[in-house]
Amino acid sequence: MKSLSRLPRQDIAAKIFHWVNIVSLFIMLTSGLQIYNANPVFGGRAGWHIPPIFTLGGWLAGGRHWHFAAMWLFSLNLVFYGIYILVSRRWKHRFVSDKDIKALKLSQNQKRRAYAWHRIAYTAIVPILLLAIFSGLGMYKPAQFHWIVDCFGDWQALRIVHFATVPLVIIFATIHALLGRKVGGDRLLESMFW
């Protein structure tokens, strides 16, 4: 077994952020699938249903309760992490810059190129998460936030956009982990949690 002292060091804030994200995203995904089963986005009530083993909540209201509870946890976690990277000035190392674009064009250093791709992915996920939260708020309180529904044209379009953010977040998480592993190996990934 590897010694934990030999792992790359990560701030406790990064560890907490990653754990809260994994737990809240898992709850939102499984409870969202329970909500989906009540009235599938694609095909209406006759649409494809998710097997119950992959859902959380047991029924529509149960799925909604779990989903909205995890949504607040996830959203507050993002706000706190955003404040953390602003205050600690880590944002300079997290988001894409012109140096990353130049590195992709000119650099032969594979590690440097992986860092550049990582920053591009990290930057690209921000508007996707904002879209997921914005569209989710419209679905959460459609009477109070009717203007959000109007921004998407109608309720069905809002649901499709919100549903489409799910695979994008999963793709980001996969790319994020693969790029992290490419740069720092399993030791880096382990250090983000332990």
C-alpha positions in Angstrom: 0.0 0.0 0.0 1.3 3.5 -0.9 2.2 5.8 1.9 -0.2 8.7 2.1 2.8 11.0 3.0 4.2 10.4 -0.5 1.0 11.7 -2.3 0.9 15.2 -3.8 -0.6 17.6 -1.3 -3.9 19.2 -1.9 -5.7 21.8 0.2 -8.5 20.6 2.4 -10.8 22.9 0.5 -10.2 21.0 -2.7 -10.8 17.7 -1.0 -14.0 18.8 0.5 -15.1 20.4 -2.8 -14.5 17.2 -4.7 -16.3 14.9 -2.1 -19.3 17.2 -1.9 -19.5 17.3 -5.7 -19.4 13.6 -6.1 -22.0 13.0 -3.4 -24.4 15.8 -4.6 -24.0 14.9 -8.3 -24.7 11.2 -7.6 -27.9 12.2 -5.7 -28.9 14.6 -8.4 -28.3 12.1 -11.2 -30.2 9.3 -9.6 -33.1 11.4 -8.3 -33.2 13.2 -11.6 -33.7 9.9 -13.3 -36.6 9.2 -10.9 -38.1 12.5 -11.9 -37.5 11.7 -15.5 -39.5 8.4 -15.1 -42.6 10.3 -14.1 -42.7 12.1 -17.5 -39.8 11.3 -19.8 -38.4 14.2 -21.6 -38.2 12.2 -24.8 -41.4 10.4 -25.8 -43.7 11.6 -23.0 -45.3 9.0 -20.7 -44.7 6.3 -23.3 -41.0 7.2 -23.5 -38.1 5.1 -22.3 -38.0 4.5 -18.6 -35.0 4.1 -16.4 -34.9 0.8 -14.3 -35.6 1.6 -10.6 -32.2 0.3 -9.5 -30.7 3.4 -11.1 -33.1 5.9 -9.5 -33.5 7.5 -6.1 -36.7 8.6 -4.4 -39.2 5.9 -5.1 -41.7 8.1 -6.8 -42.0 11.6 -8.3 -42.2 13.6 -5.0 -39.5 11.6 -3.4 -37.2 12.1 -6.4 -37.9 15.8 -6.3 -37.1 16.1 -2.6 -33.8 14.4 -3.0 -33.0 16.3 -6.2 -33.7 19.8 -4.8 -31.8 19.0 -1.5 -28.7 17.9 -3.4 -29.1 20.9 -5.8 -28.7 23.3 -2.9 -25.7 21.4 -1.5 -24.1 21.4 -5.0 -24.9 25.1 -5.7 -23.6 26.2 -2.3 -20.5 24.1 -2.7 -19.8 25.8 -6.1 -20.3 29.3 -4.5 -17.9 28.5 -1.7 -15.4 27.0 -4.0 -15.7 30.1 -6.3 -15.0 32.4 -3.4 -12.1 30.2 -2.3 -10.4 30.3 -5.7 -11.0 34.1 -6.0 -9.6 34.8 -2.5 -6.7 32.4 -2.9 -6.0 33.6 -6.4 -6.1 30.1 -7.7 -8.3 31.2 -10.6 -5.1 32.2 -12.4 -4.1 28.6 -12.6 -7.6 27.1 -13.2 -8.9 28.8 -16.3 -7.7 29.0 -19.9 -5.4 31.8 -21.0 -3.6 32.7 -24.2 -0.6 30.9 -23.0 -2.6 27.6 -23.0 -3.7 28.2 -26.6 -0.1 28.9 -27.6 1.1 25.7 -25.8 -1.4 23.7 -27.8 -0.2 25.1 -31.0 3.6 25.2 -30.3 4.6 23.0 -27.4 5.9 19.5 -27.8 5.8 19.0 -24.0 2.9 16.5 -23.5 2.5 17.5 -19.8 2.2 21.2 -20.7 -0.4 20.3 -23.4 -2.4 18.2 -20.9 -2.4 21.2 -18.5 -3.7 23.4 -21.3 -6.5 21.0 -22.2 -7.3 20.7 -18.5 -7.7 24.5 -18.2 -9.9 24.5 -21.3 -12.2 21.8 -19.9 -12.2 23.6 -16.5 -13.2 26.9 -18.2 -15.8 25.2 -20.5 -17.7 23.6 -17.5 -18.5 27.0 -15.9 -21.2 28.1 -18.4 -22.5 24.5 -18.5 -22.9 24.4 -14.7 -24.5 27.9 -14.8 -26.9 26.7 -17.5 -27.8 23.6 -15.4 -28.5 25.7 -12.3 -30.4 28.4 -14.2 -32.6 25.9 -16.1 -33.0 23.9 -12.8 -34.2 26.9 -11.0 -36.8 27.5 -13.7 -38.1 23.9 -13.2 -37.9 24.1 -9.4 -40.1 27.2 -9.2 -41.8 27.7 -12.5 -44.5 30.1 -11.1 -42.0 32.3 -9.4 -39.4 32.1 -12.2 -41.7 32.0 -15.2 -39.3 34.4 -16.9 -36.7 31.6 -16.9 -39.1 29.3 -18.6 -39.8 32.1 -21.1 -36.1 32.4 -21.8 -36.1 28.9 -23.2 -39.4 29.3 -25.1 -41.5 26.7 -23.3 -41.4 24.1 -20.5 -40.4 21.2 -22.8 -37.4 23.2 -24.2 -36.4 24.0 -20.6 -36.5 20.3 -19.7 -34.5 19.3 -22.7 -31.8 21.9 -22.0 -31.6 20.9 -18.3 -31.5 17.2 -19.3 -28.8 17.8 -21.9 -26.5 19.3 -19.2 -26.2 15.9 -17.5 -24.1 14.1 -20.1 -22.0 17.3 -20.5 -21.1 17.3 -16.8 -20.4 13.5 -16.9 -18.1 14.0 -19.9 -16.4 16.9 -18.1 -15.8 14.8 -15.0 -14.4 12.0 -17.1 -12.0 14.3 -19.0 -11.1 16.1 -15.8 -10.1 12.8 -14.2 -8.2 11.5 -17.3 -6.3 14.7 -17.7 -5.4 14.7 -14.0 -4.2 11.2 -14.2 -2.2 11.9 -17.3 -0.4 14.8 -15.5 0.0 13.3 -12.1 -1.0 9.6 -12.3 -3.1 7.8 -9.7 -1.2 9.6 -6.9 -2.7 13.0 -8.0 -6.2 11.6 -8.2 -5.9 10.0 -4.8 -4.6 13.2 -3.3 -7.8 15.0 -4.4 -9.8 12.9 -2.0 -7.4 11.5 0.7 
